[in-house]
Amino acid sequence: MHALRPLLRKSLFNLFAATLACAALLAPRAASAEALLLIEADSGKVLQADNATIPWYPASVTKIMTAYVTLKAVKDGRLTLDTLLTVSPTAASQSPSKMGFRPGTQVTVDNALKMMMVKSANDMAVVLAEGVGGSIDGFSAMMNDTAKKLGMTQTSYVNPNGLPADGQITSARDLGILARSFLRDLPEYEYFVHIPAIRFGKRITGNFNKLIGRYPGADGFKTGFICASGYNLVASATRNGRRLIAVVLGANSGTARAVKAAQLLERGFAQDNLTWLRPSLGTVDNLVPVDASPPNLRDEMCGPNRKRPASDDDDALIAANGGATGSASATGGEAQVTFFTAGLQPPLMKASELMASAPAAVEPVLVYTGPTRTGTALIAAVAADADQQAASKPRGKKSRVAKKPDAADKPRDASKDAGKDSKTAAAKPDAKQADGKSAAKPAAAKPAGAKHAAAKPDAAKPAEKPVAGGDQAAKPAKPKAATKPAAAAKPANNS
C-alpha cells in the first residue's frame, strides 16, 4: 500500500496538470465566444443564456439607451417630438453611418430618432444627446444614471452612438433588461424600434435588422457593429400575445446575427407549452455578472484574412454564398426556423433562406429636415431635401453612394460605355487607328481614343480604391451617372 502512494500522487499531479492545460486552451475560446440570451418580455424569465453576463462592447445597440433617455424626456414634458434641434459641428464630424447634414441644419426630435434607429445615424445620436443633455458628456451621465436605475450593473457609456471607446461596455444581460424596460416604460413610443424603412428625399434606407419584414412577428429592436464587438443584435418578436426578446453579441456577419436571433426566438416560441421540461434559469435581473474584460474581436472581424469588408450594413447573405457565410456558426448546421417539438407545427423555410429573402413590401416612413410639416408642406419639404441631395452630388469624391454595386457589372458597364466612346473617337480623321476593324474593338484593347474618352468619367475611379478597406467605399458612378442622383449614403464604419 505504501508503495502505491507515490504512484497515486504522481497520477493525481498529472491529472491536475492536464486539467490546468485544458483550462488554458479553452480560456481564449470562452473569451471570444458569442453571447446569447433569450427572455420573456413580460416576466423577464430566462429561456436561454450563453455567456450572457460576459462584458461586451455594445456598438450601435447603445442607441436603444439614447432613444430611451430621449423619449423619457419627451414623456416627462422636458421637450416634444416636434422640438427642433440643430446639427452642431461635433455632430456633423461623427464617423458614418450618418445622415451627413451640414452644421446648422435643423431636425425635429421625431425625425432624428427615426434616422438614428433605422439608419443607425451616429450624427443624429449626437444631435439628440446635445439637445437633451447639453453635451455628449452631459448626456452620457444621464445614460449611466438611467442604466443604474434600471439595474444594468455591467454597463457604462461615454457616448450616445456606440462608436469605439474603451469605456463603452455592456452585456447581453443588461441589454435584455434595457429592452424590457423600453417596452414597459415607453409603450406609446415603441414604434421607433420597428420602423422597416425610411425615405429621405430620394434615398430609401431599410432597417439593418433583417428580422423586420422577414421573421413573422418581429417588432424590434436595434443592430450594432464595430470591429471590436462583432455583429450585435437585440431583437424582439410577438406570437399569440407572447413577446420574446433575443440578444446576440459577437456574430460574424449581419446575416448570421439575424439567423441566430430567429432561431432563439423560434426555439422560445416552440417551448411555450413545454417549459416544465426545462430547469428554471430564473429571471434576467438575477443572472450573475462575470468580472472580466470584454473580448476584442477586431482581428477576427476586420483583420486581413477577412474576405470582404465588414460593416453594420452587411449584405453578404448566406444564400449568396451557397450557405457558407456564417451558416455553421449561425445555425450549428442548417436547422429549420420552426423546430419540431411534440408535433407543434410544420417547419418553415431554413433560417438562412428566411433572412436572404426580400423583406415584405412597405411604404417607407418619410423623414426630413426642418420643422414638423403635414400635407403639401410635407411634400415640399421632401422635394427640397431631394433637390439638396442632387445639388450636393457633384462633390462626388466625398459623397458615398449607398446602393451596393455588383462587382461583376462594373467592368462590363465601363467597357461598354468606353467601347461606344472608342467608336466615336475612331471615326474622327485624326484618330490613331484609321483601320475600321481596329476601331470596332472594345475599349479594353487600349485604343488611344477610348482612353481619352474615358478620362472624364474616370473621375469616379478614386472611389473604387477604398473597397478593399471597408464598406465606406463609394459606389463608383457609371460614366453617365452624373445626371442620376444616388439612392442612399453608404456607411463607412457603421457602429
C-alpha positions in Angstrom: 0.0 0.0 0.0 2.8 2.4 0.9 4.5 1.5 -2.4 1.4 2.7 -4.3 1.2 6.1 -2.7 4.0 7.7 -4.8 2.3 6.4 -8.0 -1.1 7.7 -6.8 0.4 11.1 -6.0 2.0 11.2 -9.4 -1.2 10.3 -11.2 -3.1 13.0 -9.3 -0.5 15.5 -10.1 -0.6 14.6 -13.8 -4.4 14.8 -13.8 -4.2 18.2 -12.2 -1.7 19.4 -14.7 -3.8 18.2 -17.6 -6.8 20.0 -16.2 -4.9 23.2 -16.0 -3.6 22.8 -19.6 -7.2 22.2 -20.8 -8.4 25.3 -19.0 -5.6 27.3 -20.6 -6.6 26.1 -24.0 -10.2 26.7 -23.5 -10.0 30.1 -21.9 -9.3 32.1 -25.0 -12.2 30.4 -26.8 -14.6 31.2 -23.9 -13.4 34.8 -24.0 -14.2 35.2 -27.7 -17.4 33.1 -27.7 -20.6 34.7 -28.7 -23.1 35.9 -26.1 -26.7 34.7 -26.5 -29.8 35.5 -24.4 -33.5 34.7 -24.7 -36.0 36.1 -22.3 -39.8 36.6 -21.9 -40.5 40.3 -22.2 -43.3 40.4 -19.6 -41.8 38.2 -16.9 -38.1 38.6 -17.6 -37.9 34.8 -17.4 -34.6 33.5 -18.9 -35.2 30.8 -21.6 -31.6 30.5 -22.7 -28.4 32.2 -21.6 -24.9 31.6 -23.0 -22.1 34.0 -21.9 -24.9 36.4 -21.1 -23.0 38.2 -18.4 -19.7 38.5 -20.1 -18.9 42.2 -20.7 -19.2 43.3 -24.3 -18.7 46.3 -26.5 -22.3 47.4 -27.4 -21.6 49.3 -30.7 -24.8 50.8 -32.0 -27.2 48.9 -29.7 -26.1 51.8 -27.5 -28.8 53.8 -29.4 -31.5 51.9 -27.6 -30.5 53.7 -24.4 -30.1 57.0 -26.4 -33.7 56.6 -27.6 -34.9 55.6 -24.1 -33.4 58.6 -22.4 -34.7 60.9 -25.1 -38.2 59.5 -25.1 -38.3 59.6 -21.3 -37.5 63.3 -21.5 -40.4 63.7 -24.0 -42.7 61.7 -21.8 -41.8 63.9 -18.8 -42.5 67.0 -20.8 -38.9 68.4 -21.0 -39.2 68.5 -24.8 -41.6 67.3 -27.5 -41.2 65.2 -30.6 -41.7 68.4 -32.6 -38.8 70.2 -30.8 -36.2 71.5 -33.3 -32.6 70.5 -32.7 -29.6 71.9 -34.5 -26.8 69.8 -36.0 -23.5 71.0 -34.4 -20.0 70.8 -35.8 -19.4 67.9 -33.3 -22.5 66.0 -34.6 -21.5 66.6 -38.2 -18.0 65.3 -37.6 -19.1 61.9 -36.4 -18.0 58.8 -38.4 -20.5 57.0 -40.6 -23.1 55.7 -40.6 -24.7 59.1 -40.6 -27.1 61.4 -42.4 -24.3 63.8 -43.3 -26.1 67.0 -42.6 -24.1 70.2 -42.5 -23.7 72.1 -39.2 -26.7 74.5 -38.7 -29.2 72.1 -40.2 -32.3 71.7 -38.1 -34.2 68.5 -37.5 -37.1 67.5 -35.1 -36.6 65.1 -32.3 -39.1 62.8 -34.1 -37.1 62.7 -37.3 -33.7 62.4 -35.6 -35.0 59.4 -33.7 -36.2 57.7 -36.8 -33.0 58.4 -38.7 -30.9 57.1 -35.7 -32.9 53.9 -35.2 -33.3 52.8 -38.8 -30.1 54.1 -40.5 -28.1 53.9 -37.2 -27.1 57.5 -37.9 -24.2 58.5 -35.5 -24.7 62.2 -36.1 -28.3 62.1 -35.2 -27.4 60.3 -31.9 -25.2 63.3 -31.0 -27.9 65.8 -32.1 -30.3 64.1 -29.6 -27.6 63.9 -26.9 -26.8 67.6 -27.2 -30.4 68.6 -27.4 -31.4 66.6 -24.3 -28.2 66.6 -22.2 -26.5 69.8 -23.4 -23.4 67.9 -24.5 -22.1 64.4 -25.1 -20.6 64.2 -21.6 -23.8 65.5 -20.0 -26.0 63.0 -21.9 -23.6 60.1 -21.2 -24.0 60.9 -17.5 -27.8 60.7 -17.9 -27.4 57.4 -19.7 -25.3 56.0 -16.9 -27.7 57.2 -14.3 -30.6 55.6 -16.1 -28.6 52.3 -16.5 -28.0 52.3 -12.8 -31.7 52.8 -12.0 -32.7 50.0 -14.4 -30.3 47.5 -12.7 -27.8 47.4 -15.6 -24.9 46.7 -13.4 -22.4 45.8 -16.2 -23.0 48.9 -18.4 -21.2 52.2 -18.8 -21.5 54.8 -21.5 -19.2 57.5 -22.8 -21.0 58.4 -26.0 -24.6 58.2 -27.3 -23.9 56.3 -30.6 -21.6 53.3 -29.7 -18.6 54.4 -31.7 -15.4 52.7 -30.4 -14.5 53.7 -26.9 -12.9 51.6 -24.1 -15.4 52.8 -21.5 -18.4 51.8 -23.6 -19.4 48.4 -22.2 -22.5 46.4 -21.6 -23.6 42.7 -21.6 -26.4 40.6 -23.1 -28.0 40.5 -19.6 -28.0 44.3 -19.4 -29.4 44.7 -22.9 -32.2 42.3 -22.1 -33.0 44.5 -19.1 -32.9 47.6 -21.2 -35.2 46.2 -23.9 -37.7 45.0 -21.3 -37.6 48.5 -19.7 -38.2 50.2 -23.0 -41.3 48.1 -23.7 -42.6 48.5 -20.1 -41.9 52.2 -19.6 -42.5 53.6 -23.2 -45.2 51.5 -24.8 -46.6 54.6 -26.7 -43.2 55.1 -28.4 -42.2 51.5 -29.3 -42.9 52.1 -33.0 -39.5 53.7 -33.1 -37.8 50.3 -32.7 -39.5 48.5 -35.6 -39.7 51.0 -38.5 -38.9 48.9 -41.6 -37.5 51.7 -43.7 -37.2 55.5 -44.0 -37.1 57.8 -47.0 -35.1 61.0 -47.0 -35.5 62.9 -50.3 -35.0 60.2 -52.9 -32.9 58.0 -50.7 -34.6 54.9 -49.1 -32.8 53.1 -46.3 -34.1 49.8 -44.9 -33.7 48.7 -41.3 -30.4 46.9 -40.7 -32.3 44.5 -38.5 -33.0 41.8 -41.1 -35.8 40.2 -39.0 -38.0 43.2 -39.6 -40.3 42.3 -42.5 -38.9 38.8 -42.7 -39.4 36.9 -39.5 -43.1 36.6 -38.6 -44.0 38.8 -35.7 -40.6 40.7 -35.5 -41.2 44.0 -33.8 -37.8 45.4 -32.6 -35.0 46.5 -31.7 -31.6 47.5 -32.9 -28.4 46.3 -34.6 -24.8 47.2 -33.9 -21.3 46.7 -35.2 -17.8 47.8 -34.6 -14.7 45.7 -35.3 -14.1 45.0 -31.6 -17.6 43.8 -30.8 -18.6 41.8 -33.9 -22.2 41.9 -35.1 -24.7 42.6 -32.3 -28.5 42.5 -32.4 -31.2 43.0 -29.8 -34.4 41.6 -31.4 -38.0 41.0 -30.3 -41.0 39.2 -31.7 -44.6 38.6 -30.6 -46.6 35.5 -31.3 -50.1 34.6 -29.8 -49.8 37.5 -27.4 -46.4 36.3 -26.1 -43.4 38.5 -26.6 -39.8 37.3 -26.5 -36.5 39.3 -26.6 -33.3 37.8 -28.1 -29.8 39.2 -27.7 -26.9 38.1 -30.0 -23.5 39.6 -29.5 -20.4 38.8 -31.5 -21.8 37.1 -34.6 -19.6 37.0 -37.6 -21.9 38.8 -40.1 -25.1 40.8 -40.2 -27.0 37.8 -41.6 -25.5 35.4 -39.0 -26.8 37.6 -36.1 -30.3 37.6 -37.7 -30.3 33.9 -38.2 -29.2 33.3 -34.6 -31.8 35.6 -33.2 -34.5 34.0 -35.4 -33.6 30.6 -34.1 -33.5 31.7 -30.5 -37.0 33.3 -30.9 -38.4 30.2 -32.7 -37.0 27.9 -30.0 -38.6 30.0 -27.3 -42.0 30.0 -29.0 -41.8 26.3 -29.5 -41.2 25.8 -25.8 -44.4 27.7 -24.9 -46.2 24.7 -23.6 -43.1 22.7 -22.6 -41.3 24.9 -20.2 -41.9 22.3 -17.4 -39.4 20.1 -19.2 -36.5 22.6 -18.7 -34.9 23.6 -15.5 -35.6 27.2 -14.4 -32.9 29.7 -15.2 -34.5 32.4 -13.1 -35.1 36.0 -14.3 -32.7 38.2 -16.3 -32.1 40.5 -13.3 -30.8 37.6 -11.3 -28.1 36.5 -13.7 -24.7 36.7 -12.0 -22.3 39.2 -13.7 -18.9 38.0 -14.7 -15.9 40.1 -13.7 -13.8 40.2 -16.9 -12.7 42.4 -19.7 -14.8 42.4 -22.9 -13.3 40.3 -25.7 -11.8 42.3 -28.6 -12.8 40.7 -32.0 -11.0 43.3 -34.2 -8.7 40.8 -35.8 -11.4 38.3 -36.5 -13.9 40.9 -37.8 -11.7 43.4 -39.6 -8.3 41.6 -40.0 -6.5 41.0 -43.2 -7.9 37.5 -43.5 -11.5 38.6 -43.8 -12.7 38.1 -47.3 -14.9 41.2 -47.5 -15.0 44.5 -45.7 -17.2 44.5 -42.5 -19.9 47.0 -41.7 -23.2 47.0 -39.9 -25.0 47.1 -43.2 -23.7 43.6 -44.1 -25.5 42.4 -47.3 -23.4 39.3 -47.7 -26.4 37.0 -47.4 -25.8 33.3 -46.6 -27.8 32.3 -49.7 -25.5 34.4 -52.0 -22.5 32.3 -50.8 -24.1 28.9 -51.1 -24.7 28.8 -47.3 -21.0 29.4 -46.5 -21.1 32.7 -44.8 -21.8 32.2 -41.1 -24.0 29.1 -41.7 -22.2 26.7 -39.5 -21.6 29.1 -36.6 -25.0 30.7 -37.0 -27.0 27.6 -37.0 -24.9 24.7 -35.9 -25.9 23.2 -39.2 -29.0 24.4 -41.2 -31.8 23.8 -38.7 -35.3 24.8 -39.7 -36.7 28.0 -38.4 -39.6 26.2 -36.8 -38.4 23.3 -34.6 -40.3 20.1 -34.4 -41.3 19.8 -30.7 -44.2 17.4 -29.9 -45.5 18.0 -33.4 -46.3 21.6 -32.8 -46.4 22.8 -36.4 -44.8 22.1 -39.8 -41.4 23.6 -40.4 -40.9 26.9 -42.1 -38.0 27.6 -44.5 -34.5 27.5 -43.2 -33.4 30.5 -41.2 -30.7 31.5 -43.7 -33.2 31.4 -46.5 -35.7 33.4 -44.5 -33.0 36.1 -43.9 -32.0 36.0 -47.6 -35.5 36.6 -48.8 -36.7 40.0 -49.7 -38.5 41.9 -46.8 -42.2 42.5 -47.0 -43.1 45.4 -49.2 -43.8 48.5 -47.1 -44.2 52.2 -47.6 -41.0 53.8 -46.1 -41.6 56.4 -43.4 -40.8 59.9 -44.6 -38.1 61.8 -42.7 -37.0 65.4 -43.5 -35.1 68.4 -42.2 -36.7 71.5 -40.7 -39.9 71.8 -38.5 -42.8 69.4 -38.4 -44.9 69.5 -41.6 -48.0 67.9 -43.0 -49.9 67.9 -46.3 -48.5 70.0 -49.1 -45.9 71.5 -46.8 -44.5 68.0 -46.1 -44.4 67.2 -49.9 -42.5 70.5 -50.4 -40.0 69.6 -47.6 -39.3 66.2 -49.1 -38.8 67.7 -52.5 -36.4 70.3 -51.1 -34.3 67.6 -49.4 -34.2 65.7 -52.7 -33.1 68.9 -54.5 -30.4 69.4 -51.9 -29.2 65.9 -52.5 -29.0 66.5 -56.2 -27.2 69.8 -55.7 -24.5 68.2 -53.5 -24.0 65.3 -55.8 -21.2 66.9 -58.0 -18.9 66.8 -54.9 -18.9 63.1 -55.7 -15.5 62.1 -54.4 -16.5 62.8 -50.8 -20.1 61.6 -51.2 -20.9 58.0 -50.5 -23.4 56.1 -52.5 -25.5 53.6 -50.6 -26.6 51.2 -53.2 -24.2 48.3 -53.3 -22.6 47.8 -56.7 -22.4 44.4 -58.3 -18.7 44.0 -58.7 -19.2 41.9 -61.8 -21.2 44.6 -63.5 -18.8 47.4 -63.1 -16.2 46.3 -65.7 -18.9 45.4 -68.2 -20.6 48.7 -67.9 -17.4 50.7 -68.1 -16.1 48.8 -71.1 -19.5 49.1 -72.9 -19.6 52.9 -72.5 -15.9 53.2 -73.2 -16.4 51.0 -76.3 -19.0 53.4 -77.6 -16.7 56.3 -77.0 -13.9 54.5 -78.8 -16.1 54.1 -81.9 -16.9 57.8 -81.9 -13.2 58.7 -81.4 -12.1 56.3 -84.1 -14.5 57.9 -86.6 -12.6 61.2 -86.4 -9.9 61.8 -89.1 -7.2 62.4 -86.6 -7.8 59.1 -84.7 -4.7 57.0 -84.3 -6.5 53.9 -85.5 -7.6 54.5 -89.1 -8.4 50.9 -89.7 -12.1 50.2 -89.3 -11.6 46.8 -87.8 -9.4 48.0 -85.0 -11.7 50.9 -84.3 -14.5 48.5 -83.7 -12.7 46.6 -81.0 -13.8 47.2 -77.4 -12.1 49.8 -75.3 -10.4 47.2 -73.2 -8.0 46.6 -76.1 -6.4 50.0 -75.2 -7.2 52.2 -78.2 -6.0 55.8 -77.6 -9.3 57.3 -78.5 -11.1 55.2 -75.8 -8.5 56.1 -73.2 -9.1 59.8 -73.9 -12.8 59.4 -74.0 -12.9 57.5 -70.7 -10.7 60.0 -68.9 -13.6 62.3 -67.8 -15.8 59.6 -66.4 -12.9 58.0 -64.6 -13.0 60.9 -62.1 -15.1 58.4 -60.1 -12.4 55.8 -60.1 -10.6 57.0 -56.9 -13.7 55.9 -55.0 -13.1 52.4 -56.1 -9.8 52.0 -54.2 -11.4 52.1 -50.7 -13.5 49.0 -51.5 -10.7 46.8 -50.2 -10.7 48.6 -46.9 -14.4 48.7 -46.0 -17.9 49.4 -47.0 -17.1 53.1 -46.7 -16.2 52.9 -50.3 -18.5 54.9 -52.6 -20.1 53.1 -55.4 -18.2 54.3 -58.5 -20.7 56.0 -60.7 -21.2 54.9 -64.2 -19.6 57.3 -66.8 -23.1 58.8 -67.3 -24.3 58.6 -63.7 -23.7 62.3 -63.0 -27.2 63.0 -64.1 -28.7 60.3 -61.8 -28.8 61.1 -58.0 -27.6 58.5 -55.6 -30.2 56.3 -53.8 -28.6 56.4 -50.3 -25.4 57.1 -48.5 -23.2 54.1 -47.8 -21.9 53.7 -44.3 -18.1 53.9 -43.8 -18.0 52.3 -40.4 -21.4 51.6 -39.1 -21.4 51.2 -35.4 
